[in-house]
Amino acid sequence: MFSACKDNNASLKLRGSSIAIRLDTPDQKCPPGRVGIPHFMAPEVVANQDYDFQADMWSVGVLMYLLLSGKLPFTGSK
């Protein structure tokens, strides 16, 4: 999620919604694969393991932190 410029009335651009998939049952897991924006990936996604809705909750938590603090929760090398 990035804005077009730093103005308060800048339009909001959302990315990554085209990679959504629908699971048939609540306990079904997504197949491994590193998809999405790296800053928001849960550890199991980065480790290339099967993942479920908890990985989405991780991403939501990172997004909430970003919206509330104005910075990403983790820093690392480029």
MODELLER restraints for C-alpha pairs under 7 A, 6 or more apart:
rsr = mdl.restraints
at = mdl.atoms
rsr.add(forms.Gaussian(group=physical.xy_distance, feature=features.Distance(at['CA:1:A'], at['CA:13:A']), mean=5.71, stdev=0.5))
rsr.add(forms.Gaussian(group=physical.xy_distance, feature=features.Distance(at['CA:1:A'], at['CA:14:A']), mean=4.70, stdev=0.5))
rsr.add(forms.Gaussian(group=physical.xy_distance, feature=features.Distance(at['CA:1:A'], at['CA:15:A']), mean=5.94, stdev=0.5))
rsr.add(forms.Gaussian(group=physical.xy_distance, feature=features.Distance(at['CA:2:A'], at['CA:12:A']), mean=6.40, stdev=0.5))
rsr.add(forms.Gaussian(group=physical.xy_distance, feature=features.Distance(at['CA:2:A'], at['CA:13:A']), mean=5.52, stdev=0.5))
rsr.add(forms.Gaussian(group=physical.xy_distance, feature=features.Distance(at['CA:2:A'], at['CA:14:A']), mean=6.88, stdev=0.5))
rsr.add(forms.Gaussian(group=physical.xy_distance, feature=features.Distance(at['CA:3:A'], at['CA:10:A']), mean=6.20, stdev=0.5))
rsr.add(forms.Gaussian(group=physical.xy_distance, feature=features.Distance(at['CA:3:A'], at['CA:11:A']), mean=6.00, stdev=0.5))
rsr.add(forms.Gaussian(group=physical.xy_distance, feature=features.Distance(at['CA:3:A'], at['CA:12:A']), mean=4.84, stdev=0.5))
rsr.add(forms.Gaussian(group=physical.xy_distance, feature=features.Distance(at['CA:3:A'], at['CA:13:A']), mean=5.82, stdev=0.5))
rsr.add(forms.Gaussian(group=physical.xy_distance, feature=features.Distance(at['CA:4:A'], at['CA:10:A']), mean=5.94, stdev=0.5))
rsr.add(forms.Gaussian(group=physical.xy_distance, feature=features.Distance(at['CA:4:A'], at['CA:11:A']), mean=6.08, stdev=0.5))
rsr.add(forms.Gaussian(group=physical.xy_distance, feature=features.Distance(at['CA:4:A'], at['CA:12:A']), mean=6.83, stdev=0.5))
rsr.add(forms.Gaussian(group=physical.xy_distance, feature=features.Distance(at['CA:16:A'], at['CA:36:A']), mean=5.96, stdev=0.5))
rsr.add(forms.Gaussian(group=physical.xy_distance, feature=features.Distance(at['CA:29:A'], at['CA:50:A']), mean=5.97, stdev=0.5))
rsr.add(forms.Gaussian(group=physical.xy_distance, feature=features.Distance(at['CA:29:A'], at['CA:51:A']), mean=5.32, stdev=0.5))
rsr.add(forms.Gaussian(group=physical.xy_distance, feature=features.Distance(at['CA:29:A'], at['CA:52:A']), mean=4.78, stdev=0.5))
rsr.add(forms.Gaussian(group=physical.xy_distance, feature=features.Distance(at['CA:30:A'], at['CA:50:A']), mean=5.61, stdev=0.5))
rsr.add(forms.Gaussian(group=physical.xy_distance, feature=features.Distance(at['CA:30:A'], at['CA:51:A']), mean=5.31, stdev=0.5))
rsr.add(forms.Gaussian(group=physical.xy_distance, feature=features.Distance(at['CA:30:A'], at['CA:52:A']), mean=5.95, stdev=0.5))
rsr.add(forms.Gaussian(group=physical.xy_distance, feature=features.Distance(at['CA:31:A'], at['CA:50:A']), mean=5.09, stdev=0.5))
rsr.add(forms.Gaussian(group=physical.xy_distance, feature=features.Distance(at['CA:32:A'], at['CA:45:A']), mean=6.90, stdev=0.5))
rsr.add(forms.Gaussian(group=physical.xy_distance, feature=features.Distance(at['CA:32:A'], at['CA:48:A']), mean=5.06, stdev=0.5))
rsr.add(forms.Gaussian(group=physical.xy_distance, feature=features.Distance(at['CA:32:A'], at['CA:49:A']), mean=4.83, stdev=0.5))
rsr.add(forms.Gaussian(group=physical.xy_distance, feature=features.Distance(at['CA:32:A'], at['CA:50:A']), mean=4.66, stdev=0.5))
rsr.add(forms.Gaussian(group=physical.xy_distance, feature=features.Distance(at['CA:33:A'], at['CA:45:A']), mean=6.65, stdev=0.5))
rsr.add(forms.Gaussian(group=physical.xy_distance, feature=features.Distance(at['CA:33:A'], at['CA:48:A']), mean=5.45, stdev=0.5))
rsr.add(forms.Gaussian(group=physical.xy_distance, feature=features.Distance(at['CA:34:A'], at['CA:45:A']), mean=5.77, stdev=0.5))
rsr.add(forms.Gaussian(group=physical.xy_distance, feature=features.Distance(at['CA:34:A'], at['CA:46:A']), mean=6.12, stdev=0.5))
rsr.add(forms.Gaussian(group=physical.xy_distance, feature=features.Distance(at['CA:34:A'], at['CA:48:A']), mean=6.26, stdev=0.5))
rsr.add(forms.Gaussian(group=physical.xy_distance, feature=features.Distance(at['CA:40:A'], at['CA:59:A']), mean=4.89, stdev=0.5))
rsr.add(forms.Gaussian(group=physical.xy_distance, feature=features.Distance(at['CA:40:A'], at['CA:62:A']), mean=6.17, stdev=0.5))
rsr.add(forms.Gaussian(group=physical.xy_distance, feature=features.Distance(at['CA:41:A'], at['CA:59:A']), mean=6.26, stdev=0.5))
rsr.add(forms.Gaussian(group=physical.xy_distance, feature=features.Distance(at['CA:42:A'], at['CA:55:A']), mean=5.19, stdev=0.5))
rsr.add(forms.Gaussian(group=physical.xy_distance, feature=features.Distance(at['CA:42:A'], at['CA:58:A']), mean=5.74, stdev=0.5))
rsr.add(forms.Gaussian(group=physical.xy_distance, feature=features.Distance(at['CA:42:A'], at['CA:59:A']), mean=6.58, stdev=0.5))
rsr.add(forms.Gaussian(group=physical.xy_distance, feature=features.Distance(at['CA:44:A'], at['CA:51:A']), mean=6.36, stdev=0.5))
rsr.add(forms.Gaussian(group=physical.xy_distance, feature=features.Distance(at['CA:45:A'], at['CA:51:A']), mean=6.66, stdev=0.5))
rsr.add(forms.Gaussian(group=physical.xy_distance, feature=features.Distance(at['CA:62:A'], at['CA:73:A']), mean=6.75, stdev=0.5))
rsr.add(forms.Gaussian(group=physical.xy_distance, feature=features.Distance(at['CA:65:A'], at['CA:72:A']), mean=6.96, stdev=0.5))
rsr.add(forms.Gaussian(group=physical.xy_distance, feature=features.Distance(at['CA:65:A'], at['CA:73:A']), mean=6.69, stdev=0.5))
rsr.add(forms.Gaussian(group=physical.xy_distance, feature=features.Distance(at['CA:66:A'], at['CA:72:A']), mean=5.27, stdev=0.5))
